């Protein structure tokens, strides 16, 4: 199997942590070149610590972690610790990881890695605010044409927002960065709430993870338990959606996802709808699409992939 060279840009974050554990576990499919972290679910120092912590649980200290932006391009930071816990990792025990962060900053690391490899060969999974990628594109505009597909967790259309009435958190947290990325010409596949709300940690799926006796599965089980509590407390359900893991699952099994070419624009002016994603399917010319928008997911199939990796 040919491995996919991959940079994971994230803000761990409970569901980011699950995504990282899946990526680290998919050794035969993913060649993880770097983890870049950004302020988002919690502050930048905590997201960098959390990525290193998950890296250590997975036994993957070979993968460098670069610290990224501590604030959005324009707006003040919007922290989501009420959904992720004070540490960002729910009730998962936290500790200071043994291996340090890599020297240098995330945006430059993205530029260096992509520009030093053949065009189109490096993919990205972006599971937090898109600040690091936007900064990298500002620094090196040629990056847009050299990046392979960028798999983004962000946005919403039919589902409405999860941080405001019309905006999903990752886009709302840095709408100007998202706008820059989607206008840049980067090839993107976007998993908004329309897709991720189809992939849920139901009670039977949580039980299936708890039956697996590996360090990664044990950590995911703890993260799932906190996500269930959060869903019950803040939403009223008992099956939390697995937003960020969908990016890794798409990379591993794209055949289980249905996507369509769309024009995607991000609202950056209105205080009421800041971060709203206007997703237009009615294209006179499909070649004019700015991204591919995932509409449907075979959730049973992707959870089977998840369980296989965790085992």
VENJO-V327074 format. One record per pair of residues at least 12 apart in sequence whose C-alpha atoms are under 7 Angstrom apart, sorted by the first residue. I is the first residue (numbers start at 1). J is the second residue. D is the distance in Angstrom with one decimal. If there is no record, write none. Layout:
# VENJO-V327074
I/J/D  I/J/D
This chain:
# VENJO-V327074
1/28/6.9  1/29/6.8  2/29/6.9  3/28/6.5  3/29/4.6  3/30/5.0  3/31/5.6  4/29/6.2  4/30/4.8  4/31/5.6  5/30/6.2  5/31/4.6  5/32/6.0  5/33/6.4  5/121/6.7  5/122/5.1  5/123/6.2  6/30/6.7  6/31/5.9  6/32/4.8  6/33/5.7  6/122/5.7  6/123/4.9  6/124/5.4  7/32/6.0  7/33/5.6  7/34/5.0  7/35/5.9  7/123/6.4  7/124/4.7  7/125/6.4  8/34/6.5  8/35/4.9  8/36/6.2  8/124/5.7  8/125/4.8  8/126/6.1  9/35/5.9  9/36/4.6  9/37/5.7  9/125/6.1  9/126/4.8  9/127/6.3  9/128/7.0  10/36/6.4  10/37/5.0  10/38/6.2  10/126/6.0  10/127/4.9  10/128/4.9  11/37/5.5  11/38/5.2  11/39/6.0  11/40/5.5  11/41/5.9  11/47/5.2  11/127/6.9  11/128/5.2  12/41/6.7  12/47/5.1  12/50/6.0  12/51/6.4  12/88/6.3  13/41/5.6  13/84/5.9  13/88/4.9  13/89/5.7  14/84/5.8  14/88/6.4  14/89/4.9  14/90/6.4  14/223/6.1  15/242/6.3  15/243/6.6  15/244/5.5  15/245/6.6  16/127/6.5  16/244/5.4  16/245/6.9  17/54/6.6  18/220/5.9  18/245/6.2  19/244/5.8  19/245/4.1  19/248/6.3  21/54/6.9  21/58/6.5  21/216/6.2  22/306/7.0  22/309/6.5  22/310/6.9  23/248/6.2  24/58/6.4  24/60/6.9  25/309/5.9  25/310/6.9  26/309/6.3  29/252/7.0  32/63/6.7  33/63/6.4  34/63/5.7  34/64/5.1  34/65/6.0  35/64/6.2  35/65/4.7  35/66/6.2  36/65/5.7  36/66/4.8  36/67/6.0  36/68/6.2  36/106/5.3  37/66/6.3  37/67/5.2  37/68/5.1  38/67/6.8  38/68/4.8  38/69/5.1  38/70/6.2  38/132/6.9  39/69/6.2  39/70/5.0  39/71/6.1  40/78/6.7  40/79/5.7  40/128/6.4  40/129/6.3  41/79/5.2  41/80/4.5  41/81/5.9  41/84/6.9  41/88/6.6  42/79/5.4  42/80/6.3  42/81/5.8  42/88/5.8  43/70/6.9  44/70/5.1  46/87/6.9  48/67/5.9  52/65/6.8  52/97/6.0  53/97/5.3  56/97/6.7  57/215/6.8  57/216/7.0  58/216/6.3  61/99/6.7  64/101/6.8  64/102/5.6  65/101/5.2  65/102/5.6  66/101/5.8  66/102/5.4  66/104/6.8  66/105/5.7  66/106/5.0  67/105/5.6  67/106/5.4  68/105/5.7  68/106/4.5  68/107/6.6  68/132/6.2  69/131/6.6  69/132/6.1  72/131/6.0  72/174/5.3  73/131/6.5  73/174/6.8  73/176/6.6  73/177/6.4  74/176/6.9  77/173/6.9  78/173/5.8  83/230/6.3  90/223/6.5  90/226/5.6  91/222/7.0  91/226/6.4  92/222/6.1  92/223/6.5  106/132/6.4  107/132/5.1  107/133/6.4  107/135/5.9  107/136/4.6  108/136/6.3  110/136/6.5  111/136/5.9  111/140/6.8  111/143/6.8  114/146/6.8  114/147/6.4  115/143/6.8  115/146/6.9  119/146/4.3  119/147/6.5  120/146/5.2  120/147/5.1  120/148/4.0  121/147/6.9  121/148/5.4  122/147/5.8  122/148/5.0  123/147/6.3  123/148/4.6  123/149/5.1  123/150/5.6  124/149/6.7  124/150/4.6  124/151/6.1  125/150/5.8  125/151/4.7  125/152/6.0  125/247/6.1  126/151/6.2  126/152/4.8  126/153/6.3  127/152/6.3  127/153/5.2  127/244/5.5  128/170/5.3  129/170/4.7  129/171/6.1  129/173/6.0  129/174/5.6  130/174/6.7  130/177/5.5  130/178/5.6  131/174/6.7  131/177/5.2  134/177/5.2  134/180/6.2  134/181/5.8  144/184/6.3  144/185/5.9  144/186/4.7  145/186/6.5  147/186/6.9  148/187/6.9  149/187/5.1  149/188/5.5  149/189/7.0  150/187/6.1  150/188/4.7  150/189/6.2  151/188/5.8  151/189/4.9  151/190/6.0  151/247/5.8  152/188/6.9  152/189/6.1  152/190/4.8  152/191/6.0  152/247/6.7  153/190/6.0  153/191/4.8  153/192/5.8  153/243/6.8  153/244/6.0  153/247/6.5  154/168/6.4  154/170/5.5  154/171/5.8  154/190/6.6  154/191/6.1  154/192/4.7  155/167/6.6  155/168/5.0  155/171/6.0  155/192/4.6  155/193/6.4  155/277/5.6  156/168/6.0  156/192/4.9  156/193/5.0  156/194/5.9  156/277/6.2  157/194/6.5  157/277/6.8  157/279/6.5  158/194/6.2  159/193/6.2  159/194/5.5  166/273/6.2  166/276/5.5  167/273/6.8  167/274/7.0  167/275/5.3  167/276/4.5  167/277/7.0  171/275/5.3  172/274/6.2  172/275/4.0  175/266/6.6  175/268/5.9  175/275/4.9  176/268/6.2  178/266/7.0  179/265/6.8  179/266/5.4  182/290/6.5  185/290/7.0  187/291/6.4  188/291/5.0  188/292/6.3  189/291/5.8  189/292/4.7  189/293/6.0  190/292/6.1  190/293/5.0  190/294/6.1  191/293/6.5  191/294/5.4  194/295/6.3  195/294/6.0  195/295/5.7  195/296/5.8  195/297/6.3  196/241/6.1  196/242/6.1  196/243/4.9  196/246/6.7  197/241/5.1  198/297/6.6  198/299/6.4  199/241/5.6  199/242/5.8  199/299/5.3  200/239/5.5  200/240/5.4  200/241/4.2  200/242/5.6  201/239/5.0  201/240/5.5  201/241/6.3  201/242/6.8  202/239/4.5  203/239/6.8  206/221/6.7  206/224/6.8  209/221/6.1  209/307/6.7  212/311/6.0  214/311/6.5  216/310/6.1  217/310/5.3  227/240/6.0  228/240/5.7  249/302/6.5  256/297/5.9  256/298/5.2  256/301/6.7  256/302/6.8  257/294/6.7  257/296/5.9  257/297/4.6  257/298/6.5  258/294/5.6  258/295/5.8  258/296/5.1  258/297/6.4  259/292/5.8  259/293/5.1  259/294/4.0  259/295/5.6  260/292/5.2  260/293/5.3  260/294/6.5  261/281/6.9  261/286/6.3  261/289/5.4  261/291/6.0  261/292/4.5  261/293/6.3  262/279/6.4  262/280/5.4  262/281/4.8  262/289/4.9  262/290/6.2  262/291/5.8  262/292/5.9  262/293/6.4  263/279/5.9  263/280/5.1  263/281/6.8  263/289/4.9  263/290/5.0  263/291/6.5  264/277/6.5  264/278/5.6  264/279/4.7  264/280/6.4  264/290/6.1  264/291/6.8  265/277/5.8  265/278/5.2  265/279/6.7  266/278/6.3
